[in-house]
Amino acid sequence: MKQPSHCASLYEIRVELDRIDHQIVTLLAERFAYVHAAAPFKKSEVEVAAPERYTAMLAQRRDWAKESGLDADVVESVFREIVTYFIAREKELFRAGKGRDGAAAGQP
C-alpha cells in the first residue's frame, strides 16, 4: 500500500484504487452477511424496513462524510442505494420464512 503522495505513476494510483475498491466490495459482502443474520430477529416487514433506523443511519453517514471532508449528499446517495437494496433482500428473506416466526417454526 502506497500513500497517494508516494505514487510515482498513474499505474500505481490505479493499483491502489483497485485495492481500495476490492476492500469496499468485500466490506459490502460482509455487511450483507449481517443483514442476512438480522432477518430472524425481525417480527414484521416494518421492522425489516426500520424507517426510524434508516433515517438515523443516513444522518450519521452524512456526519461521517462531513468529518472526512466528503460531500454529504453524495455519501447519503450511495448509502441510500446500498441500504435500499439490502432492505429489499432482507424482505425477501423475511417473506421466505426467515423472520422470527419462521425461525421459531423450525425453518432455517
PLY file of the C-alpha trace (Angstrom):
ply
format ascii 1.0
element vertex 108
property float x
property float y
property float z
element edge 107
property int vertex1
property int vertex2
end_header
0.00 0.00 0.00
1.33 3.36 -1.03
0.17 6.70 0.21
-1.25 8.88 -2.59
1.66 11.29 -2.30
4.15 8.42 -2.78
2.69 7.15 -6.06
5.08 7.78 -8.92
2.71 6.98 -11.79
-0.89 6.75 -12.84
-0.46 2.98 -12.88
0.48 2.97 -9.18
-2.53 5.14 -8.36
-4.83 2.78 -10.28
-3.40 -0.24 -8.47
-4.22 1.42 -5.15
-7.70 2.42 -6.33
-8.36 -1.18 -7.38
-7.12 -2.40 -3.98
-9.46 0.01 -2.19
-12.42 -0.88 -4.43
-11.82 -4.57 -3.72
-11.93 -3.81 0.00
-15.18 -1.89 -0.48
-16.78 -4.86 -2.27
-15.54 -7.23 0.44
-17.00 -4.95 3.12
-20.33 -4.79 1.27
-20.43 -8.59 1.27
-19.67 -8.59 4.99
-22.42 -6.00 5.56
-24.88 -8.18 3.65
-23.99 -11.16 5.85
-25.09 -9.10 8.86
-28.29 -8.07 7.07
-28.97 -11.75 6.39
-28.30 -12.57 10.06
-30.70 -9.82 11.18
-33.74 -11.26 9.40
-34.57 -13.87 12.07
-34.74 -11.13 14.70
-37.41 -9.19 12.83
-41.11 -9.70 13.59
-42.58 -7.83 10.62
-41.70 -6.21 7.33
-41.99 -2.83 9.05
-39.20 -3.96 11.38
-37.23 -5.07 8.35
-37.51 -1.62 6.79
-36.97 0.09 10.17
-37.77 3.59 8.87
-36.56 5.36 12.02
-33.27 3.46 11.94
-32.92 4.18 8.22
-33.35 7.92 8.76
-30.94 7.98 11.70
-28.40 5.88 9.80
-28.41 8.26 6.84
-27.95 11.25 9.14
-24.98 9.56 10.81
-23.40 8.71 7.43
-23.81 12.36 6.42
-21.99 13.40 9.60
-19.22 10.89 8.92
-18.89 12.23 5.38
-18.54 15.80 6.61
-15.97 14.73 9.22
-14.00 13.04 6.43
-14.16 16.02 4.09
-16.55 14.32 1.67
-19.74 15.61 0.08
-22.52 14.53 2.45
-25.10 14.47 -0.37
-23.01 12.01 -2.38
-22.34 9.76 0.62
-26.04 9.80 1.52
-26.93 8.87 -2.04
-24.51 5.94 -2.01
-25.87 4.66 1.30
-29.48 5.12 0.18
-28.72 2.90 -2.80
-26.88 0.26 -0.77
-29.36 0.11 2.09
-32.43 0.18 -0.16
-31.02 -2.86 -1.96
-30.21 -4.66 1.31
-33.66 -3.91 2.76
-35.24 -5.44 -0.34
-33.09 -8.58 0.05
-33.88 -8.78 3.77
-37.61 -8.52 2.99
-37.22 -11.44 0.59
-35.58 -13.47 3.37
-38.31 -12.48 5.80
-41.05 -13.47 3.33
-39.30 -16.78 2.71
-39.81 -17.65 6.36
-36.51 -16.45 7.70
-38.18 -13.95 10.03
-38.62 -14.61 13.74
-41.89 -16.54 13.27
-40.36 -18.71 10.53
-37.29 -19.41 12.62
-39.49 -20.32 15.58
-41.37 -22.74 13.34
-38.10 -24.58 12.68
-37.28 -23.09 9.31
-33.60 -22.46 8.57
0 1
1 2
2 3
3 4
4 5
5 6
6 7
7 8
8 9
9 10
10 11
11 12
12 13
13 14
14 15
15 16
16 17
17 18
18 19
19 20
20 21
21 22
22 23
23 24
24 25
25 26
26 27
27 28
28 29
29 30
30 31
31 32
32 33
33 34
34 35
35 36
36 37
37 38
38 39
39 40
40 41
41 42
42 43
43 44
44 45
45 46
46 47
47 48
48 49
49 50
50 51
51 52
52 53
53 54
54 55
55 56
56 57
57 58
58 59
59 60
60 61
61 62
62 63
63 64
64 65
65 66
66 67
67 68
68 69
69 70
70 71
71 72
72 73
73 74
74 75
75 76
76 77
77 78
78 79
79 80
80 81
81 82
82 83
83 84
84 85
85 86
86 87
87 88
88 89
89 90
90 91
91 92
92 93
93 94
94 95
95 96
96 97
97 98
98 99
99 100
100 101
101 102
102 103
103 104
104 105
105 106
106 107
